[in-house]
Amino acid sequence: MRYASHQFSDQNIDLICDKEFLIKELPLTCITAQNIELCGQVIAAACAENGDTVGLTEEQFQIGSDRLTVVVL
């Protein structure tokens, strides 16, 4: 897995994808505001204070959807 951290104003939001997407020739899925291209399935999740991966709050979802470009082929 590959984590793209610190892409949003809320530093607890992470994007997670398969780190071997180039080898597997997976299609482009999204581009972050910092121009990081992610391919294949991408999961947006948050990091809890204890380090656990958890779902996004509504506010975090809005931040992510406002700052992420989804590629539709």
Rosetta blueprint (number, residue, H / E / L):
1 M L
2 R E
3 Y E
4 A E
5 S L
6 H L
7 Q L
8 F L
9 S L
10 D L
11 Q L
12 N L
13 I E
14 D E
15 L E
16 I E
17 C E
18 D L
19 K L
20 E L
21 F L
22 L L
23 I L
24 K L
25 E L
26 L L
27 P L
28 L E
29 T E
30 C E
31 I E
32 T E
33 A L
34 Q L
35 N L
36 I L
37 E E
38 L E
39 C E
40 G L
41 Q L
42 V E
43 I E
44 A E
45 A E
46 A E
47 C E
48 A L
49 E L
50 N L
51 G L
52 D L
53 T E
54 V E
55 G L
56 L L
57 T L
58 E H
59 E H
60 Q H
61 F H
62 Q H
63 I H
64 G H
65 S H
66 D H
67 R H
68 L E
69 T E
70 V E
71 V L
72 V L
73 L L
